[in-house]
Amino acid sequence: MLFLVAALMLLGVVLGTVAHAPLTFTAVAAVVIAVWLGIFALRERHARRRTSAH
């Protein structure tokens, strides 16, 4: 999952409109997205464990 975030960030820096944004903004946005995806993954894993235990 983090590899996907890094790949999308690299692609955005090379080809997209992210190239026009400051590097610090891009890095902060990538970290926010990575944290959001991590929290989502943990919540999904926790929910599946809880439903499969019943």
C-alpha positions as CSV (number, residue, x, y, z in Angstrom):
1,M,0.0,0.0,0.0
2,L,2.8,2.4,0.9
3,F,4.5,1.4,-2.4
4,L,1.4,2.5,-4.2
5,V,1.4,5.9,-2.6
6,A,5.1,6.3,-3.4
7,A,4.6,5.3,-7.0
8,L,1.7,7.7,-7.4
9,M,3.6,10.5,-5.8
10,L,6.6,9.8,-8.2
11,L,4.3,9.7,-11.2
12,G,2.7,12.9,-10.1
13,V,6.0,14.7,-9.7
14,V,7.2,13.5,-13.1
15,L,4.0,13.9,-15.2
16,G,1.2,15.6,-13.3
17,T,0.2,18.9,-11.8
18,V,2.0,18.0,-8.6
19,A,5.1,19.2,-10.4
20,H,3.8,22.7,-10.0
21,A,3.3,22.3,-6.2
22,P,6.1,22.8,-3.8
23,L,7.9,19.6,-2.8
24,T,7.1,20.0,0.9
25,F,3.3,20.2,0.1
26,T,3.6,17.1,-2.1
27,A,5.4,15.2,0.7
28,V,2.9,16.3,3.3
29,A,0.0,15.3,1.1
30,A,1.6,11.9,0.4
31,V,2.1,11.3,4.2
32,V,-1.5,12.3,4.9
33,I,-2.8,9.9,2.2
34,A,-0.5,7.1,3.5
35,V,-1.8,7.6,7.1
36,W,-5.4,7.6,5.9
37,L,-4.9,4.4,3.9
38,G,-3.2,2.8,6.9
39,I,-6.0,3.7,9.3
40,F,-8.6,2.4,6.7
41,A,-6.7,-0.9,6.4
42,L,-6.5,-1.4,10.1
43,R,-10.2,-0.6,10.6
44,E,-11.1,-3.1,7.8
45,R,-8.8,-5.8,9.3
46,H,-10.3,-5.2,12.7
47,A,-13.9,-5.4,11.4
48,R,-13.2,-8.6,9.5
49,R,-11.7,-10.3,12.5
50,R,-14.7,-9.3,14.6
51,T,-17.2,-10.5,12.1
52,S,-15.4,-13.8,11.4
53,A,-15.2,-14.6,15.1
54,H,-19.0,-14.8,15.4
